[in-house]
């Protein structure tokens, strides 16, 4: 079946099929900061500066920005005003001044403090998807997935395992953190920006797929949602076999082909291979079973960096990726970290490689550690109403179901 051509009329959803674009356009909203929000930002900047001066810390405010979650306050750095100097006083700032500092970070010549907003702003996924970037609109091929809105400047944060980022990803977050929303967004994004012939998804979920019922009919999903351990082991094993088969094909065709993109350019359309995504939610639950733990470790270790060239990407997610379920070798191979609120400093150190994720606000506030980014990036995961998700899935089924 020939897929519907993306729009080419200057629409903010020009990357999508006409059916999907119409749904997203109808759901997108315009947001503007209210006078009350701006007044709170002004007050908070002054209040934190005065509080720091009371602690004899030189605090010269050089910039401020309102994010969906916080006031982002930039102070000129000095020998006195350091990240640790502010972090040591977060309890006092909260109890004495009513300022909930959720993160302090360093920038060249500046120290940046994030102070939580009393009323957070809801970020809409259709609004974020306006003018998003896609790798290949005409060919409906894309490995650039929308994660959220950066708090530093409001731009879109992408996950790009096919190019600049590590090929495999860890997502962590406790109940209410927004982990399931992020995973749903990523799955839907793959489907909206790729035809089924260019991207295939394997979804494993020990929770019987209850969080993904609206996505179960995506035409990109292979074999429904995997909910049994034995089938999950078979899927993991097949991925390593698929990787080996793809490398054999690269070698057979010659012409200096070293990756999937190069291979697909040289072969006929019928011989082209899709990108493979394996998304495994709540993997920690089954990692307590030795057989399954061994299968996961073997698969992830074998895929490692070789999977990127073969066009195979893993996304593993868990509420608590603790040491007993996430050995060091597994952890090292999941190079991208998209971490929502976790329960403890220890879990934050394991998942984010530093403390701080335990202080996130939940409901989609995220700390990302990605290969080409400088340090940890804070972002907000956008939301999509269930009725809009249901409509998008139905539109994708219409787009790719033969008449």
N, C-alpha and C positions, 0 to 999 in steps of 0.2 A: 504494500500500500504506500502511495506517495504521501508523505506527511504534509499537512497544511503549511504553506509558506509563512514565515514570520511577517509581521507588518513592516512596511517601509515608508510610512507616511509621517515620520517625525513624532509618532506617539511615544510617550514615556515608557511604554511597554513594547517597544518595537522588536525586542528579542523574543517575544512570546508568540504563540499561535493566536489567530484572531479570537477564538473562543475564550482562551485563557486570559488574553489581554483585556477583553471586555469585562470579565469578572473582577480582575484586579483593579481596573480603572474605577469600577463602581464601588469598590471597597476602600480605596485609598482616601485619606483625609489630609487636609492641610492643618498643620499645627503652628501655633505662634505663642511666644512667651508673653504671659500676661504682665500687667504693671505690678501686680502683687508678687509674682515670681521674681521680677527684676529688683523690686524693693528688698525682698528677702536676700537676694544675692549681694546687694550693696551692704545691707546690714551685717550679713555673716562675714563678709570680707573684713569689715572694720572691727567686728567683735573678735575674730581670731587674731588679727594683728595686735589689738590692744591686750588680749589675754597673753600672748607670747611676750609682749614687752613687759607685762607685769612679772613674768618669770625671768626677766632680764635677758631675754633673747632678742637680738636685733632683728626686727621684722618689718621689712619694707615691701609692701604689696606692689607687685609690678604687673599683675594681670589677673583677670578672673573670668570664669566662664560657667554658665549654667548647663549642666548635663541632665539627662532624664532622671538621674539618681542623686546628684550631689552638686555642691558648689565646688568648682575646681579652682583653687587659689594658688597663685604663683608668687613666691616670695624670693627676693634676691638672696642668693646664697652667701654665706660668710663663715668664718671660723666658728662663730657662736651658733648660728642658725643652721643646724644639720638635720638630716633625717632622724637620726637616733635621738636628738634633743627633743624633737616634737613627739616621737613615738613614746618616749618615757613619760610624757605628760598627758597621754590620751585619756586616762581615767579622770584626771583633774579637770581636763577641758570639758568632759561630759558632765561630771557631777557639779562642778562649780559654775561653768559657763553655758551649759546646755548645748555644747558643740560635739556632735558625734563624728569624730575623725575616723574614717574607715580605711584610709590608705595614705601613706606618705611616701613620696618617691623623689629621686634626684634627677635633675636635668642639667645640661651645661649652664652653669651660672645661676641655677635656681633650685629651690626646694618647692615641691608641689604637694599640697594637702587637699584631700577630698573630704568635704563635710556633708553628711547625709542630709537630703531634703526632707522636710516634714511630710510633704505630699509628692510622691513620685509621679513621673509622667509616663503614661502608657505609650509604647512605641509600636506602631502598626507595621506588620510585614509588607502589605501592599504599598505602603508609603515608602518604605526603605527600598523596595524593588524598582521604584521609578528610576530610570536611567542607570540601572545596574550595568556592570560590565560582564560580557560573555565572551568566551574564547573564540567561538566560531558561530556567528548567528546564522549565516546562510546554510552551513552544513549541519546545524543543530547539534554541535558537539561542544561540551563545556565541562571543565573540571575546576571551575572557579566558583566556590559555593559561598553564599552569604551566611555569615555567622552573626553579625549584629552591627550596631552603631558604635563607633569609637567614642569614648567619653572625652578624649583629648581635643578633638576638632569636629566631631559630628560626621566624619566620613564613614564609608562602609568598610567593615573588617571582613576580609575573605579568608577562607581556607583553600589553599592551592597546593594540594599534595602532588599534582602532576608536574609542577614546575619548581617554584622556589622553596616550598615548605617540605618537611619530611613526608614520606609517603604514607605513614600510618599515624593514627590519632588516638589519644586517650581523652575521654570526657568523663568528668566526675561531678557529682553533686548530690546532696541529700534531698530528702522529701521536701517539696516546695521550692526547690532551688531553680527550677526551670529546665532541668536536664531533658525531660521528655519532650518539652516544647522545642528545644534546640534540635534534638534528633529528628523530630517530625519535620521541622523546617528544612533540614539538610536533605532528607529523603525526598521531600516534595520539590526542592530546588533541582536535584538531579533529574527528576522526571520532567519538570517544566522546561529545562534548557537542553535536553537531549531527546532524540528519538529513541525508541526501544532498541533499535538496531545498533546504536552507538554506546549505550550504557545499560548494564544489567545489574540488578540489586539482589543480594541475598541478605535476608533479615532474620536474625536469630534472637529469640526473646524467651527466656525461661518463665516469664510471667504470662505465658499463653497469649502474648500479643495484644493484651487488653488496651495498651496505650496507642496501638496502631491500627485499630479497626477501620478507621476512615481511610487509611492508606492501603489496605489489604488488596484492593482491586486495581492498584496502579499497574498499567501494562508493562512497566519496567521490572516488576518484581517476579523473580524466578521461584516457582513452586510454593507460593504462599508464604506464610510466616512459619519458620522452623521453631517448634516448641519442645522437641524431644532431644535428649542428649545424644542418642545414637545417630540421629539424622544430622545433628550439628557437627559431630565428629566426621561424618562422611563428607559434609560440605567443606570443612576445613581441609581435609585430605585432598579433595578434588581441586582446591585452589592451588596447592603446591604442584599437583600434576599438571594443571592448566598452565602454570608458569613455565614448567619445564617444556611442555609442548610448544608454547609460544617461542621460547628461545630456539628450539629446533627449527621452527618455521623461519625465524629470522636468518638462521644459518643457511637453510636450504635455498632461500631466495637470493642470498648473496647481496651484491650491490652496496655493501657497506651498511646494511640495515642493522641497527642496534636497539631499536625501540619500536613500540606499537605504532606511533605516528608515521615513522618511516616505512614500516611494513604496509600499512593501509594505503599509503600513497602509491605504492607500486603494484598492488594486486587489484583484481577486478572487484566490483562492488559486492558480488556474492561471496567473495573470500575474505572480506574485511572482518576484523574482530572487534568486539565491543570492549569498552572499559568495564572492569568488574569491580563492584563495590560490595564489601562484606561489612555489614553493620551488626554488631553484637551488643545488645543491651543486657545489663545486669550479669555480665560474665562472671563476677565474683561469686555468685550463688553456686555455680557449677564447678568453680575452681577448687572447691573443698573435696571434690571427688578426684582421686589420684589419676585415674585413667584420662579423665577430661583435662585435667591440669597439664598432663604430659602432652596431649594432643594439641592444646593451645600453644604451649611453649615451643613445641617442635614446628608448628605451622608458622608462627610469627618469626621465629628465628630463621627458618629457611627462606621465608619471603624477604625479610630484612629490606635492604636497599635494592635488591634485584627486582622487586615487585614493581617499582615505579616504571622502569623501562618496559616491563611486560603489561603495564596498564592495569594493575591490580592494587586496590587500596583498601586498608582495614580501618574501621572505626570501632573501638571498644569503649563501652560505657559501663559505669558502676556507681552506686551510691558511695561505697567505701572501699577504694582500692588499697587495702591494707597489705602489709608485708607478706602475710601468710598466703594471700591469694594473688599477689602480684610480685613475683620474684624479680630481681634486678635485671636479668636478661630480657624479660618481657617488657619491663619498664623502659629499658634503654631503646628498644625497638619501636616503641610508640612515641615518636619524637615530638609530635604536635600535642600541646596540652591545652584543652579548653575546659577550664575548671570553674564551676559555679560554687555556690556556698557549700562548704563542707563542715563537718561537725567539730573538728579539732585542729590544733596547730600541727599535730603529727600527720594527720591525713593531708593537710595542705603541703607539708614538706615532701611527702611521698608523691603527690600528684602534680603540684605546681613547682616543686623543687625549692620552695621557700614558704615561709609563713605568710599569712594575709588572706587566704581564701576563706578562712573561718570567720573573717569580719565582713565578708560581702553581704549584701542586703537580702539575697534571695530573689525569687520571682524574676530570674533572667539576668541579674547582674553577673558578669563573667570576667574572669582573669585569663588571658591567653598568653601562652609562651610559644612562639612560632619561630621557625628557623631564621627568617630574614628580618625579624623585628628586634628592636633594641630593648631588651628587658621584657617586662610584663606589660601587656596592653589591657586596659580596662574597657569593657564594652557592655552594651545592653542588648540582649536577645529580643527580637521583635515578636509580637503575638499575631496569631491568625485565628479569627473566629471559626468555630467548628463548621458553621453553615457555609462559610467561604471555602474552607478546605474541602468540604464535601462537593461543592460545585466545581472546584478546580479538578478534582479527581474524575468527576463525571465528564468534564470537558476533555480531559486527556484520553479517557476511554473512547469518546466519540472521535477524537482526532485519529486514533490508532487502531480502531476496530473496523475491519473490512465491511463494506455495505452488504 
